[in-house]
Amino acid sequence: MPARITREETAHVARLARLDLTDDELDRYAPQLAGVLDHAAQVAAVDTAATPPTAHPFPLRNVLRADVPVPSLDRQVVLAEAPAVEDGRFRVPRIIGEAP
């Protein structure tokens, strides 16, 4: 069985992560962190020499439609529906300093 992580080591990891843990939290998280490290050690011990590297466990395919140009909306029709137009563009209120 691997050596258990100490409370002081847990506090050091917390400092590195910029976490301010209470004494109760250190007592609670030290065994949890040890469990995570034990699991990582078990995964590292698995022989994967015959397993090819993969980026994804399932084959992927592009689910997007083809990028085909289509006619856009008529500019004058769209601007006619806008609440405010200025110089052939949509007019929007300023974020600061102007009422809507």
C-alpha positions as CSV (number, residue, x, y, z in Angstrom):
1,M,0.0,0.0,0.0
2,P,1.4,3.4,-0.9
3,A,2.3,5.9,1.8
4,R,-0.6,8.0,2.9
5,I,-0.4,11.7,2.3
6,T,0.1,13.7,5.5
7,R,-2.0,16.5,6.8
8,E,1.0,18.8,6.2
9,E,1.4,17.7,2.6
10,T,-2.3,18.4,2.1
11,A,-1.8,21.9,3.5
12,H,1.1,22.4,1.2
13,V,-1.0,21.3,-1.8
14,A,-3.8,23.7,-0.6
15,R,-1.3,26.6,-0.4
16,L,-0.1,25.8,-4.0
17,A,-3.7,25.9,-5.1
18,R,-4.2,29.1,-3.2
19,L,-6.8,27.5,-1.0
20,D,-7.3,28.6,2.6
21,L,-8.4,25.5,4.4
22,T,-9.5,25.2,8.0
23,D,-8.1,22.5,10.3
24,D,-11.4,20.5,9.9
25,E,-11.1,20.8,6.1
26,L,-7.5,19.6,6.2
27,D,-8.6,16.6,8.3
28,R,-11.4,15.8,5.9
29,Y,-9.5,16.4,2.6
30,A,-6.2,14.6,3.5
31,P,-7.8,11.1,3.2
32,Q,-9.7,12.1,0.1
33,L,-6.6,13.4,-1.6
34,A,-4.8,10.1,-0.6
35,G,-7.6,8.2,-2.2
36,V,-7.2,10.2,-5.4
37,L,-3.5,9.5,-5.4
38,D,-4.0,5.8,-4.7
39,H,-6.4,5.6,-7.7
40,A,-3.9,7.4,-9.9
41,A,-1.2,4.9,-8.9
42,Q,-3.6,2.0,-9.8
43,V,-4.2,3.5,-13.2
44,A,-0.5,4.1,-13.7
45,A,0.2,0.5,-12.8
46,V,-2.0,-0.8,-15.7
47,D,0.1,-2.2,-18.6
48,T,-1.0,-0.2,-21.6
49,A,1.9,-1.1,-23.9
50,A,-0.4,-3.0,-26.3
51,T,-3.1,-0.3,-26.3
52,P,-2.9,2.3,-29.1
53,P,-3.3,5.9,-28.1
54,T,-6.7,7.4,-28.9
55,A,-8.1,10.9,-28.8
56,H,-11.7,9.7,-28.4
57,P,-13.2,6.3,-27.5
58,F,-15.7,6.4,-30.3
59,P,-15.3,7.2,-34.0
60,L,-16.3,10.8,-34.7
61,R,-17.8,12.3,-37.8
62,N,-18.6,15.8,-38.8
63,V,-22.2,16.6,-38.0
64,L,-22.2,20.1,-39.4
65,R,-23.9,20.9,-42.7
66,A,-21.8,21.8,-45.7
67,D,-20.8,25.4,-45.9
68,V,-22.8,26.5,-49.0
69,P,-23.3,30.2,-49.8
70,V,-26.9,31.2,-50.0
71,P,-28.5,34.5,-50.8
72,S,-28.9,36.7,-47.8
73,L,-31.8,38.9,-46.8
74,D,-32.4,42.1,-48.7
75,R,-30.7,45.0,-46.9
76,Q,-33.5,47.5,-47.4
77,V,-36.2,45.1,-46.2
78,V,-34.2,44.3,-43.0
79,L,-33.4,47.9,-42.3
80,A,-37.1,48.8,-42.8
81,E,-38.0,46.5,-39.9
82,A,-35.4,47.9,-37.6
83,P,-36.5,50.2,-34.8
84,A,-33.7,52.7,-35.6
85,V,-31.5,53.2,-38.7
86,E,-28.5,55.5,-39.2
87,D,-26.4,55.8,-42.3
88,G,-27.7,52.5,-43.7
89,R,-27.0,50.5,-40.5
90,F,-28.8,49.5,-37.4
91,R,-28.7,52.2,-34.8
92,V,-28.2,51.0,-31.3
93,P,-28.1,53.0,-28.1
94,R,-24.7,53.7,-26.5
95,I,-24.1,51.5,-23.5
96,I,-23.2,54.5,-21.3
97,G,-24.5,58.0,-21.4
98,E,-27.5,57.7,-23.7
99,A,-31.1,56.7,-23.1
100,P,-32.6,54.0,-25.2
